[in-house]
Amino acid sequence: MSASDTARETILQRIRAALRDVPAGEQPEEVVVARDYRHNGSAAREEVVEQFIERVADYKVIVQRVEESALPQAIAEACAARGVQYLVVPADLPASWLPPHVELLPDANTLGYEQLDKSDGVLTGCALAIAQTGTIVLNGGPSQGRRAITLLPDYHLCVVFENQIVDLVPEALANLRDAVLAERRPITFISGPSATSDIELNRVEGVHGPRTLQVLVVRNA
Amino acid sequence: MSTPGVPGVSGVPDAPAAPERRVRRPRPLPMFQKGARQALENPQLRRNLYKATHTIRNKRAAVVGEVPDWQELREAGRAIKERTLRHLDTYLQELEASVQRAGGRVHWARDAEEANTIIARIVAEHGAREVIKVKSLTTDEIRLNEALAAQGIDAIETDLAELIIQLAGERSSHILVPAIHKNRSEIRELFLHELIEHDLVPGPRELLGTGVDELSDEPRALTTVARAYLRNKFLSAQVAISGANFAVAESGTVCVVESEGNGRMCLTLPQVLISVMGIEKVIPTWQDLEVFLQLLPRSSTGERMNPYTSLWTGVSQGDGPREFHLVLLDNGRTQVLADTVGRQALNCIRCSACLNICPVYERTGGHAYASVYPGPIGAILTPQLLGVENASSLPYASSLCGACYEVCPVKINIPEVLIYLRGQVVQHKQESALGRLSPEALAMKVMAQLFSSQMQYEEAQQLARLGQLPFVHRGAITRLPGPLGGWSAMRDLSPVPTQSFRGWWRSRQAARRKIEQPVQEEQP
C-alpha cells in the first residue's frame, strides 16, 4: 500500500469515526436543503437588459447599446477610439464582426503568450451574461476562444446579445450545467475589469487582467 | 534537515511519507491578550483597521440589503454545508472520481507535512525552481512557502497584498486584505527597496508612469509596479499553486474566486497546476454553486460579484494547464468534524464578514490572534484545529455580542461555539494537576464554599470590606494584587459596598419595629 493510499484510507476512516452521531442508514438527501430563494427572475426583458447595463457600468466598464445591423460599425469605432493596431480574435469569430484597418491575430490555440501580451486588445462574444450582478460569462464556446486570449491583452471588447442576458445567478448556473457536466469546459465569470483594494482599501481598476473592459449590448434583429 | 515552522519533524522531503508517522504536536500559541495589548498601543494600526473594517462593513450591508432572498440563501448555504459534512466521506470519494475522470490527479494529505511533501515532489518532478501562487489561506496554514524554500524552490505570491507582506517578511493580518495594517507610504518604500532598486521591474521607466525617484504613493502607481513585476513571472512560470474556494463532487469542478486576475494568470498559463484544499471545501452539486456564488462576494468584498471567478474541470485540451493535481488536506479538520457542537466551524467559506463586524478585531487587528485564521471565526477554528490547550486564550477573544453570527453567510453560531470552547478550556485546566492548583481554580473553589452558606458569605463580605480598603480609588478597584491582577488589567471592579442589601433590609426592619412598637402597645 503506498503512502497516498494509506493517507486516503486514514482520512476516510477518521471522517467515519468523527461522524458516529450520523445514523448509519442516513442518505445525504435526508439532510433537508430548503431552496426557497429565487430561481428565476420576474422582471420584464427590457428591465433585465437595463439592469445589466446599469450594473456593468457600476464596475467602470464602458458599455453601449447597438442594433445588430450597426454592430460591425460599433466594433470598428471602438477599436479606432482605443487606437488598436493588433487585435486578437478567436478563430471562429463571425467574419462580419472583424474590424477593417486593424491587424487581426486569429487564435486557434496557436498564438504564443508573448504575442497575446504584446497585442492591443481582444474581441470576443460570450456564453451568457447576468443582469443581477453585471457579469459576463465565458465558457470556451463559439466566439470566445480559450481563456488566455481574454486575459493577457490589456483591452477586452465583448459582444453581448440581449437574448444572452439572464436575470439571476441561478439561471446562469442552470444554463451552464451541460457545458460543465457533459463537456467539462472551463468557465470564467467576469464582473468588470480586474481590480484590487489591497492598498488602504482604495479600489484600483486594472491589475493583472485587462485594465479596460468594453461591452457592446446588441439588440437582436 | 528539518522543515522550518514545523517543530519536531524531520524528514527527507522527496521520499514518500512513511505509512506510520509520528503525529505533529502543535506548539501553544501566544496569549491573545498579550498580542491585543501590543496592537492597541499602535495608533496607526488602529486608524487603518477602523477605516478598513468600517468601509467593508458598510459596503457589505448595502449589497446584502438589495437581495430580497438573502435569508433564504443563508439558510440554503448552511443546509448544503450540513449535508456535505454529515456525508463528507461520500462526497470526497465522488469528487476524487470526478476529478480523475476529467484528467486530474488527486492526492490525500493527513497533515501539513504530508501536503508539503506531495507538492514539493510534484514541483521537483518538473524541475521548477520557482512557482507562482494564488492567495491561499490553506497554503499559509501548512506553511508551504517555507517548506518549498527548504527544497530550494521560490514561491512567489501574486496577490498584491500577499506580495506586499511577502516582500516585507510579515504575516497576514486579515484573511481578505492581508496587508490592511500597512499604509501607502510604507508600501511605496517597500517597492522602492525590494523591487525597483533591484531592477526587478522590467521595461522602461515610462511603464511605471514615473521615474524611480518620483514613484508616487498613489495606489494606482503602486499597483502598476506590481503588474510590471509579476507579468514576466506569469509568462514564464511552469508550475502554479492555488487554493480552492469550492470543489463540486458531481462534476470535479474546482472554483477560485478573486479580484485582480492574478488567479486567472496562475490557473491558466503554466503547464502544471496544483490546488490545495481543505476536505471541507467540497460541495455536492453544480447547482449548489448558485447559492455560494451569491453569498461569498457580497459577504466578502461587499460586491455584487467579484471581478473574476474561475471554474475548471480537470484538464481541457488546448486551454490551460496540461497537468492538474488536487491535494485534499485534513490537518486537524476531522478532529473538528468529530465535535458535534464545533463542527459548524467547517461551514466557513472564508468571507471575512465576521472579522469586519467584530468590535474586538476592529481594535486589535489580526496579528493578536497569532493564527492564519484571525477574528471570530479564527477564535473558534484555531483552538479546534490545534486543540484547546494550545489556543486557550482565543475563545475569550470576544465580547459575545453576536454580530458575527448575524453576518455569517452560512449561519455559523460563533457565540455558541465560543462559550462551548470556554467550557472546554476550563475543563481541560481542571483535568491537569497544575490547573487544579492554579490561583483561579483555587479562588473558584473557595468562592463555591462561601456561596454555599449565608453566614460564611456575610462574614466574607465583612472581611472584603476591610481588605479592599487599600485598593479602592475613587469608588473603583482598578488594580487587584498578585495573581488577581490579570482580572483587573482590562476592567475596573466595583468595590464591595459598605452596606449589603441584606444588611440594609435588616436595619430597615429594626428601625420599623422601633417606630411601630409603641403604636401597637396602645391598642387594647
Interface residues (C-beta under 8 A of the other chain):
Chain A: M1 S2 A3 S4 T6 A7 R8 T10 I11 L12 R14 I15 R16 A17 A18 L19 R20 D21 V22 E26 P28 V31 V32 V33 A34 R35 D36 Y37 R38 R55 D58 Y59 N109 Y113 E114 D117 I130 Q132 T133 G134 T135 G140 R146 R147 A148 L151 V169 P170 A172 L173 A174 L176 R177 V180 L181 R184 R185 P186 I187 T188 F189 I190 S191 G192 P193 S194 A195 T196 S197 D198 I199 E200 L201 N202 V204 G206 V207 H208 G209 P210
Chain B: P16 A17 A18 P19 N48 K51 A52 T55 I56 P68 D69 E72 L73 E75 A76 A79 I80 E82 R83 R86 H87 L88 D89 T90 Y91 L92 Q93 A102 H107 W108 A109 R110 E114 I118 T158 D159 L160 A161 I164 V177 P178 A179 I180 N183 R184 I187 P219 R220 L222 T223 A226 R227 L230 R231 F234 L235 E250 S251 G252 T253 S259 E260 G261 N262 R264 M265 T268 L269 I279 P284 W286 Q287 L289 E290 V291 L293 Q294 P297 T301 E303 R304 M305 N306 P307 Y308 T309 S310 L311 W312 T313 G314 S316 G318 D319 G320 L328 D330 T334 Q335 L337 A338 T340
